[in-house]
């Protein structure tokens, strides 16, 4: 019984370590994506000639 509990704890620990590293990597991708999206919105707002519904892509 002890080994089953210890094995379960080790599996949870490994899963949390992997999840933490994945979240740490994805976090910076999300930050970079939000920055790019904000810059695109700012560019479209500044360069728009009051035509908000047309796509210029």
C-alpha positions as CSV (number, residue, x, y, z in Angstrom):
1,X,0.0,0.0,0.0
2,X,2.9,2.4,0.8
3,X,4.4,1.9,-2.7
4,X,1.0,2.7,-4.4
5,X,0.6,5.9,-2.4
6,X,4.2,6.9,-3.1
7,X,3.9,6.1,-6.8
8,X,0.7,8.1,-7.0
9,X,2.4,11.1,-5.3
10,X,5.4,10.8,-7.6
11,X,3.1,10.7,-10.7
12,X,1.2,13.8,-9.5
13,X,4.5,15.6,-8.9
14,X,5.8,14.8,-12.4
15,X,2.5,15.9,-13.9
16,X,2.5,19.2,-12.1
17,X,6.2,19.8,-13.1
18,X,5.3,19.1,-16.7
19,X,2.2,21.3,-16.6
20,X,4.2,24.1,-14.9
21,X,6.8,24.1,-17.6
22,X,4.2,24.0,-20.4
23,X,2.3,26.9,-18.8
24,X,5.5,28.9,-18.4
25,X,6.3,28.5,-22.1
26,X,2.8,29.2,-23.3
27,X,2.5,32.3,-21.1
28,X,5.2,34.2,-23.1
29,X,3.5,33.2,-26.3
30,X,0.2,34.6,-25.1
31,X,1.9,37.8,-24.0
32,X,3.6,38.2,-27.4
33,X,0.3,37.4,-29.2
34,X,-1.6,40.0,-27.1
35,X,1.1,42.6,-27.8
36,X,0.9,42.0,-31.6
37,X,-2.9,42.0,-31.5
38,X,-2.9,45.3,-29.6
39,X,-0.5,46.8,-32.1
40,X,-2.6,45.7,-35.0
41,X,-5.7,47.2,-33.4
42,X,-3.9,50.4,-32.7
43,X,-2.6,50.6,-36.3
44,X,-6.1,50.0,-37.7
45,X,-7.6,52.6,-35.3
46,X,-5.1,55.2,-36.3
47,X,-5.1,54.5,-40.1
48,X,-8.9,54.0,-40.3
49,X,-10.9,56.7,-42.2
50,X,-14.0,56.1,-40.1
51,X,-14.7,52.9,-41.9
52,X,-14.7,50.4,-39.0
53,X,-16.6,47.6,-40.8
54,X,-14.4,47.0,-43.8
55,X,-11.4,44.7,-43.6
56,X,-8.2,46.0,-45.1
57,X,-6.3,42.7,-45.0
